[in-house]
Amino acid sequence: MADAAEGVRAGLKFRDLTGYVRTILSRLRYQTNVQVAERSEVYLLISYNSELIREVCFNSSFAIKHLGEKAAVSLHARHSDIQAAGNVYDLLVGHLSVDGNLCVLTVQDLLSIVMVPNYRAADRFQVYDWSTVERVKLMGINDVK
């Protein structure tokens, strides 16, 4: 906007001003595309097995009601960690347990977060390599107490 205002102050006519604004937008679009291309990290994409699990993950008061305050705070922190991780082995807080297509993240004896790969299985005996899984489904959040 400041650049467009400078154009007006410089006495550009409307036609020249629209061209000027288009040039600025084109530069911004290019810069944005370059920034996106430079960001090569992959993050886990999370889906939820039920609306209840989604609500517990995103609504603090709902999580406190169902899990207690300490577990709810821990859950929200771990949920953010899962969103930011490249794969489950990037999760540094908690104990990670992988058994076939089931992954359980246990946090401070407060709760456990149960995940599975969120891909259509080629057959029911296919086991995914968790270091390459980029999409997970939260199947449950269990109170460990």
Phi and psi restraints in degrees (value plus and minus 20) as a CYANA .aco file:
   2 ALA   PHI     -82.5   -42.5
   2 ALA   PSI     -58.5   -18.5
   3 ASP   PHI     -84.9   -44.9
   3 ASP   PSI     -59.7   -19.7
   4 ALA   PHI     -85.5   -45.5
   4 ALA   PSI     -60.6   -20.6
   5 ALA   PHI     -83.4   -43.4
   5 ALA   PSI     -58.2   -18.2
   6 GLU   PHI     -82.8   -42.8
   6 GLU   PSI     -58.1   -18.1
   7 GLY   PHI     -82.9   -42.9
   7 GLY   PSI     -60.7   -20.7
   8 VAL   PHI     -85.6   -45.6
   8 VAL   PSI     -64.5   -24.5
   9 ARG   PHI     -83.3   -43.3
   9 ARG   PSI     -51.4   -11.4
  10 ALA   PHI     -95.0   -55.0
  10 ALA   PSI     -26.2    13.8
  11 GLY   PHI      66.7   106.7
  11 GLY   PSI       3.9    43.9
  12 LEU   PHI     -90.0   -50.0
  12 LEU   PSI     121.0   161.0
  13 LYS   PHI     -95.0   -55.0
  13 LYS   PSI     146.2   186.2
  14 PHE   PHI     -74.8   -34.8
  14 PHE   PSI     -65.9   -25.9
  15 ARG   PHI     -81.3   -41.3
  15 ARG   PSI     -64.1   -24.1
  16 ASP   PHI     -86.6   -46.6
  16 ASP   PSI     -57.7   -17.7
  17 LEU   PHI     -85.0   -45.0
  17 LEU   PSI     -62.3   -22.3
  18 THR   PHI     -84.7   -44.7
  18 THR   PSI     -57.8   -17.8
  19 GLY   PHI     -84.3   -44.3
  19 GLY   PSI     -59.6   -19.6
  20 TYR   PHI     -82.8   -42.8
  20 TYR   PSI     -64.6   -24.6
  21 VAL   PHI     -85.1   -45.1
  21 VAL   PSI     -61.2   -21.2
  22 ARG   PHI     -79.5   -39.5
  22 ARG   PSI     -60.9   -20.9
  23 THR   PHI     -82.7   -42.7
  23 THR   PSI     -64.3   -24.3
  24 ILE   PHI     -82.1   -42.1
  24 ILE   PSI     -66.7   -26.7
  25 LEU   PHI     -82.1   -42.1
  25 LEU   PSI     -58.2   -18.2
  26 SER   PHI     -82.5   -42.5
  26 SER   PSI     -62.7   -22.7
  27 ARG   PHI     -83.2   -43.2
  27 ARG   PSI     -64.2   -24.2
  28 LEU   PHI     -82.7   -42.7
  28 LEU   PSI     -62.4   -22.4
  29 ARG   PHI     -81.0   -41.0
  29 ARG   PSI     -62.9   -22.9
  30 TYR   PHI     -83.0   -43.0
  30 TYR   PSI     -66.1   -26.1
  31 GLN   PHI     -81.5   -41.5
  31 GLN   PSI     -61.3   -21.3
  32 THR   PHI     -83.6   -43.6
  32 THR   PSI     -64.5   -24.5
  33 ASN   PHI     -83.1   -43.1
  33 ASN   PSI     -58.0   -18.0
  34 VAL   PHI     -85.8   -45.8
  34 VAL   PSI     -63.0   -23.0
  35 GLN   PHI     -82.7   -42.7
  35 GLN   PSI     -61.0   -21.0
  36 VAL   PHI     -86.1   -46.1
  36 VAL   PSI     -61.4   -21.4
  37 ALA   PHI     -85.3   -45.3
  37 ALA   PSI     -54.4   -14.4
  38 GLU   PHI     -93.1   -53.1
  38 GLU   PSI     -43.1    -3.1
  39 ARG   PHI    -106.4   -66.4
  39 ARG   PSI      74.4   114.4
  40 SER   PHI    -119.1   -79.1
  40 SER   PSI     -20.6    19.4
  41 GLU   PHI     -89.2   -49.2
  41 GLU   PSI     127.4   167.4
  42 VAL   PHI    -129.1   -89.1
  42 VAL   PSI     118.9   158.9
  43 TYR   PHI    -137.7   -97.7
  43 TYR   PSI     131.7   171.7
  44 LEU   PHI     -88.3   -48.3
  44 LEU   PSI     113.5   153.5
  45 LEU   PHI    -117.4   -77.4
  45 LEU   PSI     103.9   143.9
  46 ILE   PHI    -126.7   -86.7
  46 ILE   PSI     113.7   153.7
  47 SER   PHI    -141.6  -101.6
  47 SER   PSI     150.2   190.2
  48 TYR   PHI    -147.4  -107.4
  48 TYR   PSI     118.1   158.1
  49 ASN   PHI     -89.6   -49.6
  49 ASN   PSI     -46.4    -6.4
  50 SER   PHI    -168.5  -128.5
  50 SER   PSI     143.3   183.3
  51 GLU   PHI     -85.7   -45.7
  51 GLU   PSI     -52.3   -12.3
  52 LEU   PHI     -82.1   -42.1
  52 LEU   PSI     -65.1   -25.1
  53 ILE   PHI     -84.4   -44.4
  53 ILE   PSI     -62.9   -22.9
  54 ARG   PHI     -80.7   -40.7
  54 ARG   PSI     -64.5   -24.5
  55 GLU   PHI     -83.5   -43.5
  55 GLU   PSI     -61.2   -21.2
  56 VAL   PHI     -83.9   -43.9
  56 VAL   PSI     -56.5   -16.5
  57 CYS   PHI     -92.8   -52.8
  57 CYS   PSI     -50.1   -10.1
  58 PHE   PHI    -128.5   -88.5
  58 PHE   PSI     -39.1     0.9
  59 ASN   PHI    -132.1   -92.1
  59 ASN   PSI      89.4   129.4
  60 SER   PHI     -81.0   -41.0
  60 SER   PSI     -66.6   -26.6
  61 SER   PHI     -86.2   -46.2
  61 SER   PSI     -55.9   -15.9
  62 PHE   PHI     -86.0   -46.0
  62 PHE   PSI     -61.6   -21.6
  63 ALA   PHI     -85.8   -45.8
  63 ALA   PSI     -61.7   -21.7
  64 ILE   PHI     -83.2   -43.2
  64 ILE   PSI     -60.8   -20.8
  65 LYS   PHI     -80.8   -40.8
  65 LYS   PSI     -60.1   -20.1
  66 HIS   PHI    -112.2   -72.2
  66 HIS   PSI     -47.0    -7.0
  67 LEU   PHI    -137.2   -97.2
  67 LEU   PSI     -39.0     1.0
  68 GLY   PHI      75.7   115.7
  68 GLY   PSI     139.7   179.7
  69 GLU   PHI     -86.2   -46.2
  69 GLU   PSI     -65.8   -25.8
  70 LYS   PHI     -83.1   -43.1
  70 LYS   PSI     -65.8   -25.8
  71 ALA   PHI     -87.6   -47.6
  71 ALA   PSI     -56.4   -16.4
  72 ALA   PHI     -85.6   -45.6
  72 ALA   PSI     -63.3   -23.3
  73 VAL   PHI     -82.8   -42.8
  73 VAL   PSI     -63.9   -23.9
  74 SER   PHI     -83.5   -43.5
  74 SER   PSI     -62.6   -22.6
  75 LEU   PHI     -79.7   -39.7
  75 LEU   PSI     -67.1   -27.1
  76 HIS   PHI     -85.0   -45.0
  76 HIS   PSI     -56.2   -16.2
  77 ALA   PHI     -86.8   -46.8
  77 ALA   PSI     -63.3   -23.3
  78 ARG   PHI     -89.6   -49.6
  78 ARG   PSI     -55.2   -15.2
  79 HIS   PHI     -80.6   -40.6
  79 HIS   PSI     -62.4   -22.4
  80 SER   PHI     -84.8   -44.8
  80 SER   PSI     -59.5   -19.5
  81 ASP   PHI     -82.1   -42.1
  81 ASP   PSI     -62.2   -22.2
  82 ILE   PHI     -83.1   -43.1
  82 ILE   PSI     -62.6   -22.6
  83 GLN   PHI     -81.5   -41.5
  83 GLN   PSI     -54.5   -14.5
  84 ALA   PHI    -108.9   -68.9
  84 ALA   PSI     -33.2     6.8
  85 ALA   PHI     -95.9   -55.9
  85 ALA   PSI     128.9   168.9
  86 GLY   PHI     -98.9   -58.9
  86 GLY   PSI     -53.5   -13.5
  87 ASN   PHI    -176.7  -136.7
  87 ASN   PSI     154.5   194.5
  88 VAL   PHI     -84.8   -44.8
  88 VAL   PSI     -44.5    -4.5
  89 TYR   PHI     -94.6   -54.6
  89 TYR   PSI     -29.2    10.8
  90 ASP   PHI    -102.0   -62.0
  90 ASP   PSI     -27.5    12.5
  91 LEU   PHI     -97.0   -57.0
  91 LEU   PSI      94.0   134.0
  92 LEU   PHI    -114.9   -74.9
  92 LEU   PSI     -43.0    -3.0
  93 VAL   PHI    -121.6   -81.6
  93 VAL   PSI     109.0   149.0
  94 GLY   PHI      82.9   122.9
  94 GLY   PSI     152.6   192.6
  95 HIS   PHI    -123.3   -83.3
  95 HIS   PSI     102.3   142.3
  96 LEU   PHI    -118.2   -78.2
  96 LEU   PSI     109.5   149.5
  97 SER   PHI    -147.3  -107.3
  97 SER   PSI     101.5   141.5
  98 VAL   PHI    -135.9   -95.9
  98 VAL   PSI     107.0   147.0
  99 ASP   PHI    -155.8  -115.8
  99 ASP   PSI      77.2   117.2
 100 GLY   PHI      45.2    85.2
 100 GLY   PSI    -143.1  -103.1
 101 ASN   PHI    -115.1   -75.1
 101 ASN   PSI      -2.2    37.8
 102 LEU   PHI    -137.3   -97.3
 102 LEU   PSI     109.3   149.3
 103 CYS   PHI    -146.2  -106.2
 103 CYS   PSI     109.0   149.0
 104 VAL   PHI    -143.5  -103.5
 104 VAL   PSI     105.7   145.7
 105 LEU   PHI    -125.4   -85.4
 105 LEU   PSI      91.9   131.9
 106 THR   PHI    -119.2   -79.2
 106 THR   PSI     110.2   150.2
 107 VAL   PHI    -139.7   -99.7
 107 VAL   PSI      95.2   135.2
 108 GLN   PHI      25.9    65.9
 108 GLN   PSI      16.2    56.2
 109 ASP   PHI      33.1    73.1
 109 ASP   PSI       2.9    42.9
 110 LEU   PHI    -119.6   -79.6
 110 LEU   PSI     -62.9   -22.9
 111 LEU   PHI    -179.6  -139.6
 111 LEU   PSI     145.3   185.3
 112 SER   PHI    -150.2  -110.2
 112 SER   PSI     122.7   162.7
 113 ILE   PHI    -133.3   -93.3
 113 ILE   PSI      99.1   139.1
 114 VAL   PHI    -120.6   -80.6
 114 VAL   PSI     106.1   146.1
 115 MET   PHI    -149.1  -109.1
 115 MET   PSI     132.4   172.4
 116 VAL   PHI    -153.5  -113.5
 116 VAL   PSI     137.2   177.2
 117 PRO   PHI     -83.4   -43.4
 117 PRO   PSI     121.4   161.4
 118 ASN   PHI    -123.4   -83.4
 118 ASN   PSI      45.8    85.8
 119 TYR   PHI    -150.7  -110.7
 119 TYR   PSI     132.6   172.6
 120 ARG   PHI     -91.6   -51.6
 120 ARG   PSI     104.1   144.1
 121 ALA   PHI     -92.8   -52.8
 121 ALA   PSI     116.8   156.8
 122 ALA   PHI     -84.4   -44.4
 122 ALA   PSI     -61.4   -21.4
 123 ASP   PHI    -169.2  -129.2
 123 ASP   PSI     147.4   187.4
 124 ARG   PHI     -92.5   -52.5
 124 ARG   PSI     -28.3    11.7
 125 PHE   PHI    -121.2   -81.2
 125 PHE   PSI     -17.9    22.1
 126 GLN   PHI     -92.3   -52.3
 126 GLN   PSI     111.7   151.7
 127 VAL   PHI    -134.1   -94.1
 127 VAL   PSI     107.5   147.5
 128 TYR   PHI    -104.8   -64.8
 128 TYR   PSI     129.2   169.2
 129 ASP   PHI    -102.9   -62.9
 129 ASP   PSI      89.9   129.9
 130 TRP   PHI     -83.6   -43.6
 130 TRP   PSI     -40.1    -0.1
 131 SER   PHI     -92.7   -52.7
 131 SER   PSI     -35.1     4.9
 132 THR   PHI    -130.6   -90.6
 132 THR   PSI     -24.7    15.3
 133 VAL   PHI     -91.2   -51.2
 133 VAL   PSI     105.4   145.4
 134 GLU   PHI    -133.7   -93.7
 134 GLU   PSI     -28.2    11.8
 135 ARG   PHI    -148.9  -108.9
 135 ARG   PSI     103.2   143.2
 136 VAL   PHI    -143.1  -103.1
 136 VAL   PSI     133.5   173.5
 137 LYS   PHI    -137.5   -97.5
 137 LYS   PSI     106.0   146.0
 138 LEU   PHI     -99.0   -59.0
 138 LEU   PSI      95.5   135.5
 139 MET   PHI    -111.2   -71.2
 139 MET   PSI     -48.1    -8.1
 140 GLY   PHI    -188.3  -148.3
 140 GLY   PSI     136.1   176.1
 141 ILE   PHI    -148.5  -108.5
 141 ILE   PSI      88.4   128.4
 142 ASN   PHI    -128.7   -88.7
 142 ASN   PSI     117.3   157.3
 143 ASP   PHI     -96.0   -56.0
 143 ASP   PSI     100.0   140.0
 144 VAL   PHI    -102.4   -62.4
 144 VAL   PSI     -41.3    -1.3
